[in-house]
């Protein structure tokens, strides 16, 4: 299973990821963050959100 994180220094809060997958939500600063569990049912959507991020803020995590 892939693990990702959102780099808050790069995130511009455009909402592309939150529109693609409910794994991502906005925090109080208006930046996206991973708040849901990545599993077999949503892994493809998470990858789509990662490649759709206009600033590359969604990164692989350990």
N, CA, C and O atoms as a printed pandas DataFrame, in Angstrom:
     atom_number atom_name residue_name chain_id  residue_number  x_coord  y_coord  z_coord
0              1         N          UNK        A               1    0.842   -1.173    0.000
1              2        CA          UNK        A               1    0.000    0.000    0.000
2              3         C          UNK        A               1    0.894    1.246    0.000
3              4         O          UNK        A               1    1.847    1.335    0.773
4              5         N          UNK        A               2    0.585    2.169   -0.845
5              6        CA          UNK        A               2    1.350    3.412   -0.923
6              7         C          UNK        A               2    1.053    4.299    0.279
7              8         O          UNK        A               2   -0.063    4.324    0.798
8              9         N          UNK        A               3    2.071    5.017    0.699
9             10        CA          UNK        A               3    1.886    6.019    1.743
10            11         C          UNK        A               3    2.337    7.350    1.163
11            12         O          UNK        A               3    3.372    7.439    0.503
12            13         N          UNK        A               4    1.549    8.375    1.417
13            14        CA          UNK        A               4    1.886    9.706    0.935
14            15         C          UNK        A               4    1.722   10.711    2.056
15            16         O          UNK        A               4    1.061   10.453    3.062
16            17         N          UNK        A               5    2.344   11.868    1.854
17            18        CA          UNK        A               5    2.191   12.994    2.760
18            19         C          UNK        A               5    2.068   14.240    1.908
19            20         O          UNK        A               5    2.466   14.247    0.743
20            21         N          UNK        A               6    1.518   15.287    2.487
21            22        CA          UNK        A               6    1.428   16.568    1.796
22            23         C          UNK        A               6    2.480   17.490    2.404
23            24         O          UNK        A               6    2.503   17.710    3.615
24            25         N          UNK        A               7    3.343   18.021    1.558
25            26        CA          UNK        A               7    4.354   18.969    2.014
26            27         C          UNK        A               7    3.663   20.322    2.185
27            28         O          UNK        A               7    3.274   20.943    1.196
28            29         N          UNK        A               8    3.505   20.786    3.424
29            30        CA          UNK        A               8    2.770   22.037    3.658
30            31         C          UNK        A               8    3.476   23.268    3.105
31            32         O          UNK        A               8    2.843   24.298    2.874
32            33         N          UNK        A               9    4.787   23.163    2.893
33            34        CA          UNK        A               9    5.525   24.292    2.330
34            35         C          UNK        A               9    5.248   24.466    0.842
35            36         O          UNK        A               9    5.415   25.560    0.303
36            37         N          UNK        A              10    4.825   23.393    0.177
37            38        CA          UNK        A              10    4.521   23.448   -1.251
38            39         C          UNK        A              10    3.032   23.611   -1.541
39            40         O          UNK        A              10    2.659   24.197   -2.558
40            41         N          UNK        A              11    2.182   23.097   -0.659
41            42        CA          UNK        A              11    0.735   23.103   -0.891
42            43         C          UNK        A              11    0.207   24.532   -1.025
43            44         O          UNK        A              11    0.508   25.403   -0.208
44            45         N          UNK        A              12   -0.590   24.750   -2.079
45            46        CA          UNK        A              12   -1.206   26.067   -2.289
46            47         C          UNK        A              12   -2.703   26.036   -1.989
47            48         O          UNK        A              12   -3.393   27.038   -2.177
48            49         N          UNK        A              13   -3.204   24.906   -1.529
49            50        CA          UNK        A              13   -4.607   24.803   -1.147
50            51         C          UNK        A              13   -5.570   24.856   -2.311
51            52         O          UNK        A              13   -6.685   25.357   -2.162
52            53         N          UNK        A              14   -5.171   24.354   -3.467
53            54        CA          UNK        A              14   -6.029   24.455   -4.652
54            55         C          UNK        A              14   -7.244   23.530   -4.590
55            56         O          UNK        A              14   -8.262   23.803   -5.228
56            57         N          UNK        A              15   -7.146   22.436   -3.826
57            58        CA          UNK        A              15   -8.276   21.531   -3.671
58            59         C          UNK        A              15   -8.350   20.412   -4.678
59            60         O          UNK        A              15   -9.303   19.634   -4.654
60            61         N          UNK        A              16   -7.373   20.300   -5.570
61            62        CA          UNK        A              16   -7.407   19.212   -6.553
62            63         C          UNK        A              16   -7.447   17.857   -5.855
63            64         O          UNK        A              16   -8.235   16.990   -6.230
64            65         N          UNK        A              17   -6.614   17.674   -4.857
65            66        CA          UNK        A              17   -6.542   16.377   -4.188
66            67         C          UNK        A              17   -7.819   16.068   -3.408
67            68         O          UNK        A              17   -8.292   14.931   -3.412
68            69         N          UNK        A              18   -8.376   17.078   -2.741
69            70        CA          UNK        A              18   -9.592   16.846   -1.958
70            71         C          UNK        A              18  -10.773   16.535   -2.864
71            72         O          UNK        A              18  -11.711   15.851   -2.455
72            73         N          UNK        A              19  -10.729   17.034   -4.085
73            74        CA          UNK        A              19  -11.792   16.738   -5.041
74            75         C          UNK        A              19  -11.685   15.343   -5.631
75            76         O          UNK        A              19  -12.675   14.783   -6.101
76            77         N          UNK        A              20  -10.491   14.786   -5.607
77            78        CA          UNK        A              20  -10.263   13.461   -6.195
78            79         C          UNK        A              20  -10.422   12.357   -5.165
79            80         O          UNK        A              20  -10.974   11.300   -5.471
80            81         N          UNK        A              21   -9.949   12.585   -3.956
81            82        CA          UNK        A              21   -9.971   11.530   -2.940
82            83         C          UNK        A              21  -10.316   12.108   -1.574
83            84         O          UNK        A              21   -9.815   13.163   -1.185
84            85         N          UNK        A              22  -11.180   11.397   -0.853
85            86        CA          UNK        A              22  -11.553   11.849    0.491
86            87         C          UNK        A              22  -10.488   11.523    1.536
87            88         O          UNK        A              22  -10.689   11.775    2.724
88            89         N          UNK        A              23   -9.356   10.963    1.101
89            90        CA          UNK        A              23   -8.217   10.750    1.990
90            91         C          UNK        A              23   -7.622   12.095    2.396
91            92         O          UNK        A              23   -7.018   12.220    3.461
92            93         N          UNK        A              24   -7.799   13.105    1.534
93            94        CA          UNK        A              24   -7.241   14.429    1.768
94            95         C          UNK        A              24   -8.325   15.380    2.273
95            96         O          UNK        A              24   -9.455   15.366    1.786
96            97         N          UNK        A              25   -7.968   16.195    3.245
97            98        CA          UNK        A              25   -8.846   17.254    3.744
98            99         C          UNK        A              25   -7.997   18.504    3.958
99           100         O          UNK        A              25   -6.768   18.447    3.922
100          101         N          UNK        A              26   -8.667   19.631    4.179
101          102        CA          UNK        A              26   -7.963   20.872    4.469
102          103         C          UNK        A              26   -7.804   21.042    5.970
103          104         O          UNK        A              26   -8.706   20.715    6.741
104          105         N          UNK        A              27   -6.648   21.555    6.379
105          106        CA          UNK        A              27   -6.449   21.869    7.795
106          107         C          UNK        A              27   -6.834   23.323    8.047
107          108         O          UNK        A              27   -7.323   24.001    7.143
108          109         N          UNK        A              28   -6.622   23.799    9.248
109          110        CA          UNK        A              28   -7.014   25.157    9.625
110          111         C          UNK        A              28   -6.253   26.237    8.869
111          112         O          UNK        A              28   -6.710   27.377    8.788
112          113         N          UNK        A              29   -5.101   25.887    8.317
113          114        CA          UNK        A              29   -4.304   26.841    7.543
114          115         C          UNK        A              29   -4.672   26.846    6.057
115          116         O          UNK        A              29   -4.069   27.573    5.268
116          117         N          UNK        A              30   -5.664   26.030    5.680
117          118        CA          UNK        A              30   -6.078   25.965    4.288
118          119         C          UNK        A              30   -5.179   25.112    3.419
119          120         O          UNK        A              30   -5.229   25.198    2.192
120          121         N          UNK        A              31   -4.359   24.292    4.045
121          122        CA          UNK        A              31   -3.472   23.383    3.333
122          123         C          UNK        A              31   -4.050   21.982    3.409
123          124         O          UNK        A              31   -4.714   21.620    4.380
124          125         N          UNK        A              32   -3.790   21.202    2.374
125          126        CA          UNK        A              32   -4.265   19.820    2.377
126          127         C          UNK        A              32   -3.396   18.975    3.291
127          128         O          UNK        A              32   -2.220   19.266    3.514
128          129         N          UNK        A              33   -4.004   17.925    3.812
129          130        CA          UNK        A              33   -3.271   16.943    4.594
130          131         C          UNK        A              33   -3.939   15.587    4.437
131          132         O          UNK        A              33   -5.109   15.504    4.065
132          133         N          UNK        A              34   -3.206   14.544    4.717
133          134        CA          UNK        A              34   -3.733   13.190    4.639
134          135         C          UNK        A              34   -4.399   12.884    5.970
135          136         O          UNK        A              34   -3.748   12.877    7.014
136          137         N          UNK        A              35   -5.695   12.635    5.926
137          138        CA          UNK        A              35   -6.413   12.328    7.169
138          139         C          UNK        A              35   -7.121   10.987    7.102
139          140         O          UNK        A              35   -7.621   10.496    8.114
140          141         N          UNK        A              36   -7.168   10.397    5.928
141          142        CA          UNK        A              36   -7.832    9.112    5.779
142          143         C          UNK        A              36   -6.832    7.993    5.573
143          144         O          UNK        A              36   -5.645    8.222    5.340
144          145         N          UNK        A              37   -7.335    6.793    5.664
145          146        CA          UNK        A              37   -6.507    5.609    5.476
146          147         C          UNK        A              37   -6.453    5.242    3.999
147          148         O          UNK        A              37   -7.480    5.201    3.320
148          149         N          UNK        A              38   -5.265    4.981    3.517
149          150        CA          UNK        A              38   -5.095    4.549    2.128
150          151         C          UNK        A              38   -5.207    3.031    2.105
151          152         O          UNK        A              38   -4.504    2.329    2.831
152          153         N          UNK        A              39   -6.112    2.538    1.251
153          154        CA          UNK        A              39   -6.327    1.103    1.150
154          155         C          UNK        A              39   -6.515    0.721   -0.312
155          156         O          UNK        A              39   -6.423    1.573   -1.196
156          157         N          UNK        A              40   -6.774   -0.535   -0.563
157          158        CA          UNK        A              40   -6.905   -1.032   -1.928
158          159         C          UNK        A              40   -8.048   -0.356   -2.684
159          160         O          UNK        A              40   -7.984   -0.219   -3.906
160          161         N          UNK        A              41   -9.082    0.066   -1.975
161          162        CA          UNK        A              41  -10.232    0.688   -2.621
162          163         C          UNK        A              41   -9.963    2.113   -3.097
163          164         O          UNK        A              41  -10.588    2.569   -4.055
164          165         N          UNK        A              42   -9.045    2.822   -2.444
165          166        CA          UNK        A              42   -8.829    4.221   -2.817
166          167         C          UNK        A              42   -7.404    4.520   -3.285
167          168         O          UNK        A              42   -7.075    5.672   -3.567
168          169         N          UNK        A              43   -6.567    3.505   -3.368
169          170        CA          UNK        A              43   -5.164    3.715   -3.728
170          171         C          UNK        A              43   -5.005    4.362   -5.105
171          172         O          UNK        A              43   -4.141    5.220   -5.283
172          173         N          UNK        A              44   -5.817    3.968   -6.071
173          174        CA          UNK        A              44   -5.733    4.552   -7.415
174          175         C          UNK        A              44   -6.108    6.028   -7.386
175          176         O          UNK        A              44   -5.483    6.836   -8.074
176          177         N          UNK        A              45   -7.113    6.390   -6.604
177          178        CA          UNK        A              45   -7.520    7.800   -6.499
178          179         C          UNK        A              45   -6.435    8.625   -5.814
179          180         O          UNK        A              45   -6.209    9.776   -6.187
180          181         N          UNK        A              46   -5.771    8.059   -4.829
181          182        CA          UNK        A              46   -4.681    8.763   -4.152
182          183         C          UNK        A              46   -3.542    9.018   -5.132
183          184         O          UNK        A              46   -2.962   10.104   -5.141
184          185         N          UNK        A              47   -3.220    8.030   -5.952
185          186        CA          UNK        A              47   -2.171    8.206   -6.964
186          187         C          UNK        A              47   -2.590    9.261   -7.984
187          188         O          UNK        A              47   -1.764   10.067   -8.413
188          189         N          UNK        A              48   -3.861    9.263   -8.377
189          190        CA          UNK        A              48   -4.359   10.291   -9.299
190          191         C          UNK        A              48   -4.228   11.679   -8.679
191          192         O          UNK        A              48   -3.832   12.630   -9.352
192          193         N          UNK        A              49   -4.561   11.791   -7.398
193          194        CA          UNK        A              49   -4.423   13.079   -6.711
194          195         C          UNK        A              49   -2.965   13.509   -6.679
195          196         O          UNK        A              49   -2.655   14.687   -6.859
196          197         N          UNK        A              50   -2.079   12.564   -6.453
197          198        CA          UNK        A              50   -0.648   12.877   -6.401
198          199         C          UNK        A              50   -0.160   13.447   -7.728
199          200         O          UNK        A              50    0.532   14.465   -7.745
200          201         N          UNK        A              51   -0.508   12.813   -8.826
201          202        CA          UNK        A              51   -0.033   13.297  -10.126
202          203         C          UNK        A              51   -0.793   14.539  -10.579
203          204         O          UNK        A              51   -0.316   15.269  -11.448
204          205         N          UNK        A              52   -1.960   14.789  -10.009
205          206        CA          UNK        A              52   -2.757   15.960  -10.382
206          207         C          UNK        A              52   -2.371   17.218   -9.623
207          208         O          UNK        A              52   -2.760   18.317  -10.017
208          209         N          UNK        A              53   -1.619   17.078   -8.550
209          210        CA          UNK        A              53   -1.229   18.250   -7.751
210          211         C          UNK        A              53   -0.381   19.183   -8.611
211          212         O          UNK        A              53    0.674   18.779   -9.101
212          213         N          UNK        A              54   -0.828   20.429   -8.803
213          214        CA          UNK        A              54   -0.118   21.330   -9.709
214          215         C          UNK        A              54    1.259   21.767   -9.217
215          216         O          UNK        A              54    2.067   22.261  -10.005
216          217         N          UNK        A              55    1.535   21.592   -7.935
217          218        CA          UNK        A              55    2.839   21.999   -7.392
218          219         C          UNK        A              55    3.643   20.826   -6.847
219          220         O          UNK        A              55    4.712   21.026   -6.271
220          221         N          UNK        A              56    3.144   19.609   -7.021
221          222        CA          UNK        A              56    3.875   18.432   -6.564
222          223         C          UNK        A              56    4.004   18.327   -5.057
223          224         O          UNK        A              56    5.005   17.819   -4.551
224          225         N          UNK        A              57    3.001   18.804   -4.336
225          226        CA          UNK        A              57    3.070   18.813   -2.876
226          227         C          UNK        A              57    2.798   17.450   -2.252
227          228         O          UNK        A              57    3.124   17.237   -1.084
228          229         N          UNK        A              58    2.211   16.526   -3.000
229          230        CA          UNK        A              58    1.927   15.195   -2.469
230          231         C          UNK        A              58    3.133   14.320   -2.764
231          232         O          UNK        A              58    3.472   14.063   -3.919
232          233         N          UNK        A              59    3.767   13.870   -1.696
233          234        CA          UNK        A              59    5.021   13.144   -1.795
234          235         C          UNK        A              59    4.885   11.754   -1.212
235          236         O          UNK        A              59    4.029   11.506   -0.363
236          237         N          UNK        A              60    5.736   10.845   -1.674
237          238        CA          UNK        A              60    5.796    9.518   -1.064
238          239         C          UNK        A              60    6.291    9.662    0.370
239          240         O          UNK        A              60    7.181   10.462    0.660
240          241         N          UNK        A              61    5.705    8.881    1.250
241          242        CA          UNK        A              61    6.114    8.877    2.653
242          243         C          UNK        A              61    6.698    7.509    2.981
243          244         O          UNK        A              61    6.452    6.525    2.284
244          245         N          UNK        A              62    7.459    7.472    4.035
245          246        CA          UNK        A              62    8.071    6.206    4.451
246          247         C          UNK        A              62    7.075    5.304    5.098
247          248         O          UNK        A              62    7.420    4.196    5.508
